Amino acid sequence: MKAAQPEVLAATRVNPGETLRQARENNGWTLAEVALKLNLTASSLSNLETGAFDKLPGHTFARGYIRAYAKLLGMDQTSLVHEFDLYTGTDANGSNVHSLGRIEEPVRVSHTILRIVSLLLLIAVIGGGFIWWQDQTSMRAKDLIGLAPEHVEVEGADGTTRIHPLDEPEDQAVAEAKVEGETPVATDPAAQQAGTDAPALPVTPVTPAATPAPVAPTPVVPAPVAVPDAAAPAAPVAGTGRVNLQYTADCWTQVTDGTGKVLFGGLKRKGENLEVSGKPPLTLRLGYARGAQVTYNGQAVDVAPFTSGETARLKLGQ
């Protein structure tokens, strides 16, 4: 009994469109004529008569078409609308209408969202490009700084030249030069003068008198000899050059003569002096050019034109 109940309900359902179609044909009206009178398209009126209500804009519009169709044919509007509700399983409160404005509204919203997303993507691309450009500029600046470090050149006795960055301890550079056989030679002019130029004091032998009687020996007084002042600066020997440096700050120094011999190479402290002589031209290298005052053969030398950064390299006596 319960299984047969839906079939009984389906059998009692009557398509109101079919009822309207039969009434239209009984009046001798064509589908096009009725569609024109109702201001509908022929296809919409055909869907109404065949019961294809889902193809219409909505059940509310379909109910309105049923009511207008029944009024045109002079039929009971209320009963046909009730048959429509029974046939579709809806009523006036449960039907939905999809107007054209509501259909277009989601489209407008989607277009707005698309524009916003596109604008955000464009801003992200521009921002990323700007950040990348800044990174590249920073990397180029670091590369340029790394390619041009301040340095000093150290020339060995064998003619080879080695480069040491200024941030490397100067004592380390001197130690490396010693390993390569570049032993610095420091010359003290006072000691050199005293050791090579000071004449020996003459000594007069004492000879006893050849007499048969013992005679007291006669004391012999040596002649006075002038001793050169070691503290006085010696005049440069012909064919040699003498360079003198007074240090106002710690400065790494190297002096090489014309034969390539390293006369001095090492670190001198503030307040110290250095004087060396050798065959010109003498090559002078200073790790901190502003830390030393240079004179050559008694004449002051301006190292500013030969300074690059903090280092200086110049030849004296050429």
C-alpha positions in Angstrom: 0.0 0.0 0.0 2.8 2.5 0.9 4.8 1.6 -2.3 1.8 2.3 -4.5 1.1 5.7 -3.0 3.7 7.7 -5.0 2.4 6.2 -8.2 -1.2 7.3 -7.3 0.1 10.9 -6.6 2.0 10.9 -9.9 -1.1 9.8 -11.7 -3.2 12.6 -10.2 -0.7 15.3 -11.3 -1.8 17.1 -14.4 0.4 19.3 -16.6 -1.4 22.7 -16.7 0.4 23.4 -19.9 -1.2 20.5 -21.7 -4.6 21.8 -20.6 -3.8 25.2 -22.0 -2.6 23.7 -25.2 -5.8 21.9 -25.7 -7.8 25.0 -25.0 -5.7 27.0 -27.5 -6.3 24.4 -30.2 -10.0 24.3 -29.5 -10.1 28.1 -30.1 -8.1 27.6 -33.4 -5.2 29.8 -32.3 -1.7 28.9 -33.4 1.4 28.9 -31.1 2.8 32.0 -32.7 -0.4 33.9 -32.3 -0.7 33.2 -28.6 3.1 33.9 -28.1 2.6 37.3 -29.7 -0.4 38.1 -27.5 1.4 37.1 -24.3 4.7 38.9 -25.4 6.6 35.6 -25.2 8.8 33.8 -27.6 7.4 30.7 -29.3 10.1 28.5 -27.7 9.1 29.7 -24.2 5.4 29.1 -24.9 6.2 25.6 -26.2 8.2 24.8 -23.1 5.3 26.0 -21.0 2.8 23.7 -22.8 5.1 20.6 -22.7 5.8 21.0 -19.0 9.5 21.9 -19.4 9.3 24.5 -16.7 13.1 24.2 -15.8 13.9 25.8 -19.2 12.0 28.9 -18.1 13.6 31.7 -16.0 12.0 30.4 -12.8 8.9 28.9 -11.3 7.6 32.3 -10.4 7.7 33.4 -14.0 6.3 30.1 -15.1 3.4 30.5 -12.7 2.8 34.0 -14.0 2.8 32.7 -17.6 0.2 30.1 -16.6 -2.0 32.7 -15.0 -1.7 35.1 -18.1 -2.3 32.1 -20.5 -5.4 31.1 -18.6 -6.7 34.6 -18.5 -6.2 34.9 -22.3 -8.2 31.7 -22.9 -10.9 32.7 -20.3 -10.1 29.7 -18.0 -9.9 29.5 -14.2 -6.5 30.9 -13.3 -6.4 29.7 -9.6 -7.1 26.1 -10.5 -4.4 26.0 -13.2 -1.9 27.6 -10.9 -2.7 25.0 -8.2 -2.2 22.3 -10.8 1.2 23.8 -11.6 2.2 23.8 -8.0 1.2 20.1 -7.7 2.9 19.2 -10.9 6.2 20.9 -10.0 6.1 20.3 -6.2 6.5 23.9 -5.4 4.4 26.8 -4.2 4.5 30.5 -4.3 6.7 30.7 -1.1 9.2 28.1 -2.2 9.9 29.1 -5.8 13.0 31.0 -6.8 13.4 33.6 -9.5 16.7 34.2 -11.2 16.6 37.7 -12.6 19.0 39.0 -15.1 20.5 41.4 -12.6 21.3 38.7 -10.2 22.8 36.6 -12.9 25.2 39.4 -14.0 26.2 40.3 -10.4 28.6 37.4 -9.9 30.2 38.2 -13.2 30.9 41.8 -12.1 32.3 40.6 -8.8 34.6 38.2 -10.5 35.9 40.9 -12.8 36.7 43.1 -9.8 38.5 40.3 -8.1 40.5 39.6 -11.3 41.5 43.3 -11.5 42.6 43.4 -7.9 44.6 40.1 -8.2 46.3 41.4 -11.4 47.2 44.7 -9.7 48.7 42.8 -6.7 50.7 40.6 -9.1 52.0 43.6 -10.9 53.1 45.3 -7.7 54.8 42.1 -6.6 56.7 41.8 -9.8 57.9 45.5 -9.7 58.9 45.1 -6.0 60.8 41.9 -6.7 62.6 43.5 -9.6 63.6 46.5 -7.5 65.0 44.3 -4.7 66.9 42.2 -7.3 68.4 45.4 -8.8 69.6 46.6 -5.3 71.2 43.2 -4.6 73.0 43.3 -7.9 74.3 46.8 -7.2 75.5 45.8 -3.8 77.3 42.8 -5.2 79.0 44.8 -7.9 80.2 47.3 -5.3 81.6 44.5 -3.1 83.4 43.0 -6.2 85.0 46.4 -7.0 86.2 46.8 -3.5 87.6 43.3 -3.5 89.4 43.8 -6.8 91.3 47.0 -5.7 92.9 46.4 -2.3 95.6 48.6 -1.0 99.0 46.7 -1.2 102.7 47.1 -1.1 105.2 45.4 -3.4 108.2 43.6 -2.0 111.1 43.0 -4.4 113.5 40.2 -3.7 117.2 39.9 -4.4 116.5 37.6 -7.3 114.5 40.3 -9.1 111.0 38.8 -8.3 108.3 41.1 -6.9 105.7 40.0 -4.4 102.5 41.9 -3.4 101.3 42.1 0.2 97.9 43.6 1.1 98.1 46.5 3.6 95.8 44.7 6.0 98.4 41.9 6.3 100.8 42.5 9.3 104.0 44.0 8.0 106.0 41.7 10.3 104.5 38.8 8.4 105.6 40.3 5.1 109.1 40.7 6.4 109.1 37.1 7.7 108.1 35.8 4.3 110.8 37.9 2.7 113.4 36.3 5.0 112.1 32.8 4.0 112.7 33.7 0.3 116.3 34.7 1.1 115.6 38.4 1.4 117.3 39.0 4.7 117.1 42.7 5.6 120.4 44.4 6.1 120.4 47.3 8.5 123.4 49.7 8.2 124.3 52.0 11.0 126.3 54.8 9.5 128.0 55.6 12.7 129.1 52.1 13.2 130.2 51.8 9.6 132.2 55.0 9.8 133.8 53.8 13.1 134.6 50.4 11.7 136.0 51.4 8.3 137.3 54.9 8.4 138.8 55.2 11.9 142.6 55.0 11.6 144.7 52.9 14.0 146.6 54.8 16.6 150.4 54.7 16.0 152.6 53.0 18.5 156.2 53.9 18.9 158.5 51.1 20.1 160.7 51.8 23.1 164.4 50.9 22.5 166.8 50.9 25.6 170.1 52.8 25.3 173.0 50.7 24.3 175.5 51.8 27.2 177.4 49.6 29.5 175.9 51.2 32.5 172.1 50.8 33.2 170.2 53.8 32.2 166.7 54.6 33.2 164.3 54.2 30.1 163.0 57.3 28.6 159.2 57.5 28.5 157.8 57.9 25.0 154.6 59.9 24.6 152.6 59.1 21.5 151.7 61.9 19.2 148.1 63.1 19.5 145.8 61.7 16.8 142.4 63.3 15.9 139.6 60.8 16.2 136.6 61.5 13.8 133.3 62.2 15.5 131.1 59.1 15.0 127.9 61.1 15.7 128.6 63.6 12.8 126.9 62.4 9.5 129.5 61.2 7.0 129.5 62.8 3.5 128.3 60.4 0.8 131.0 58.6 -1.0 131.3 59.3 -4.7 129.0 57.0 -6.7 126.8 56.2 -3.7 123.5 57.6 -2.5 122.4 58.0 1.1 118.7 58.1 2.1 117.6 59.1 5.6 114.1 58.5 7.1 112.6 59.9 10.2 109.4 58.2 11.3 106.4 60.0 12.7 104.2 56.8 12.7 104.7 53.1 12.3 105.7 52.4 8.7 106.8 49.4 6.7 109.9 50.3 4.7 112.0 48.7 2.0 115.2 50.2 0.4 116.8 48.5 -2.7 120.0 49.7 -4.4 120.6 49.9 -8.1 121.9 46.3 -8.3 118.7 44.9 -6.8 120.1 44.3 -3.3 117.7 44.9 -0.5 119.5 47.3 1.9 116.6 47.3 4.4 113.2 45.8 4.6 111.0 45.8 7.7 108.8 47.7 10.1 110.0 50.9 11.7 108.3 52.3 14.7 107.3 55.9 15.5 110.2 58.0 16.6 112.9 55.8 15.0 115.3 56.8 12.2 116.8 54.9 9.3 119.9 55.8 7.2 121.2 53.6 4.5 123.7 54.1 1.6 124.1 52.2 -1.6 124.6 52.4 -5.4 121.9 54.6 -6.9 119.3 54.7 -8.0 117.8 53.7 -4.7 114.2 52.3 -4.8 112.2 53.3 -1.7 108.8 51.7 -0.8 106.7 53.0 2.1 103.7 51.1 3.4 102.4 54.3 5.1 103.7 57.3 3.2 102.5 59.9 5.6 104.4 58.2 8.5 108.0 59.0 7.2 110.0 62.1 6.3 112.5 61.4 3.6 115.8 63.1 2.7 118.3 62.0 0.0 121.9 63.1 0.3 120.8 65.8 2.7 117.9 67.2 0.6 114.2 66.7 1.6 112.1 64.6 -0.7 108.4 65.1 -1.2 106.7 61.7 -1.5 103.2 63.0 -2.2 103.5 62.8 -6.0 104.5 59.1 -5.7 101.8 58.2 -3.3 98.9 55.9 -4.3 96.4 55.4 -1.5 98.6 55.0 1.6 101.6 53.5 -0.1 104.5 55.2 -1.9 107.1 54.0 -4.4 109.9 56.2 -5.7 113.4 56.1 -7.0 116.1 58.3 -5.7 119.3 59.4 -7.5 118.3 58.5 -11.0 
